Amino acid sequence: MSKKFFIICISIVGALAVAAAAVAAFVIIKEKHKKDEAELEHYLDSAIQ
């Protein structure tokens, strides 16, 4: 196996890992935002009554 092929494979694996981490962070942030919105809506509904 040539050194260039090894470097390309490592680069591809690294790029995939970065993409997976970005997607995971995006999903986590979106879920937290939904949870915060639901809690705020519940608080506002409770405060009105």
N, C-alpha and C positions, 0 to 999 in steps of 0.2 A: 504494500500500500504506500503510495507516494505521500510525501509530507504535505503537498498542496491539497490533495484530496482530504486528508485528515483535518486540515485547517478549515476547509469548506464545510465539512460535516459538523465540526464544533461550532462554527458560525451559525449554521442553520439551526442547530439545537438551541443555541443561545437566543437567537431571534424568536424561536417558538416559545421559549420560557418567558421572555419579556412580553410577548403578546398575551400569553396566558395570564400573567400577573396583571397586566393592564385590564383585561376583561374581568378578572376577579375583583379588582379594586373598583371598577365601574359598577358592577352588580352590587357589591357591598354598600357603596355610597348611595345607590338608588334605593336599596332596601331600607337603609337608615333614614333617608329622606321621607319615604312612605310612612315609616313608623312615626317619625316626628310629626308629620302632617296629621296622622290619625290621632295622636295624643293631643295635639293642639285643638283639633276639631272637637274631641271629647271634652276637653277643658272648657272650651268656649260654650258648648252646649250645656254643660253643667253650671257654668257661671250665669247663664241667662235665666235659668229656672230659679 
